[in-house]
Amino acid sequence: MKPLKENLLRKDATITKIQFDKEWFYKLKDIVWYLNEDLSAIESIYLPITIDGKSELTQCVTFEDILRARKEK
């Protein structure tokens, strides 16, 4: 399992992220690619994220959701 630190996720330009209601949310597909792990059972929400000038509803997760899903494996 690849070690994971939230401050590194926030700095990583390859991971799409958005701050919503004082909490950071990360694009699930980017996290799956970054960790190279199956996170299909993770709890997620859809948030509007602007990518290349287009606003899209994107499946997002919090750092705590990621940690919880990894522990449940």
GIWOVEN-V881553 format. One record per residue. N is the residue number from 1. RES is the residue in one small letter. SS is DSSP state (helix for helix, strand for strand, loop for the rest). PHI is phi in degrees with one decimal (NA if undefined). D_FIRST is the distance of its C-alpha to the first C-alpha in Angstrom with 1 decimal. Layout:
# GIWOVEN-V881553
N,RES,SS,PHI,D_FIRST + N,RES,SS,PHI,D_FIRST
This chain:
# GIWOVEN-V881553
1,m,loop,NA,0.0 + 2,k,loop,-73.8,3.8 + 3,p,loop,-62.5,6.4 + 4,l,loop,-136.4,8.9 + 5,k,loop,-130.4,12.7 + 6,e,helix,-64.0,15.4 + 7,n,helix,-63.7,17.9 + 8,l,helix,-73.1,15.9 + 9,l,helix,-63.7,15.6 + 10,r,helix,-65.6,19.4 + 11,k,helix,-83.2,20.2 + 12,d,loop,-72.6,18.4 + 13,a,loop,-74.5,21.3 + 14,t,loop,-83.0,19.3 + 15,i,loop,-106.2,18.3 + 16,t,loop,-75.1,21.3 + 17,k,strand,-145.4,21.9 + 18,i,strand,-149.1,24.9 + 19,q,strand,-96.5,26.2 + 20,f,strand,-135.2,28.0 + 21,d,loop,54.2,29.8 + 22,k,loop,67.3,28.3 + 23,e,strand,-125.3,24.7 + 24,w,strand,-87.9,22.3 + 25,f,strand,-121.8,21.1 + 26,y,strand,-119.3,18.8 + 27,k,strand,-65.1,19.4 + 28,l,helix,-58.4,17.1 + 29,k,helix,-60.8,17.3 + 30,d,helix,-67.3,16.3 + 31,i,helix,-66.7,13.2 + 32,v,helix,-60.6,12.3 + 33,w,helix,-64.9,13.2 + 34,y,helix,-61.4,11.4 + 35,l,helix,-87.0,7.9 + 36,n,loop,55.2,9.0 + 37,e,loop,-132.7,8.3 + 38,d,loop,-83.0,11.3 + 39,l,loop,-119.5,12.5 + 40,s,loop,-66.1,16.0 + 41,a,loop,-91.1,16.7 + 42,i,loop,-74.0,16.2 + 43,e,loop,-76.2,19.5 + 44,s,loop,-146.0,20.9 + 45,i,strand,-133.5,24.3 + 46,y,strand,-105.0,26.2 + 47,l,strand,-126.2,27.5 + 48,p,strand,-77.6,29.8 + 49,i,strand,-122.2,28.2 + 50,t,strand,-88.5,30.5 + 51,i,strand,-125.7,29.2 + 52,d,loop,54.2,31.7 + 53,g,loop,80.9,34.5 + 54,k,strand,-111.5,33.9 + 55,s,strand,-88.3,32.8 + 56,e,strand,-127.7,30.4 + 57,l,strand,-75.0,29.0 + 58,t,strand,-124.8,25.2 + 59,q,strand,-72.4,22.6 + 60,c,strand,-126.7,20.9 + 61,v,strand,-136.6,18.5 + 62,t,loop,-91.7,18.3 + 63,f,helix,-61.3,15.6 + 64,e,helix,-64.6,16.3 + 65,d,helix,-61.5,16.0 + 66,i,helix,-62.7,12.5 + 67,l,helix,-61.8,11.5 + 68,r,helix,-63.1,13.7 + 69,a,helix,-66.4,12.3 + 70,r,helix,-70.1,8.7 + 71,k,helix,-71.2,10.6 + 72,e,helix,-73.7,12.9 + 73,k,loop,-67.6,10.8
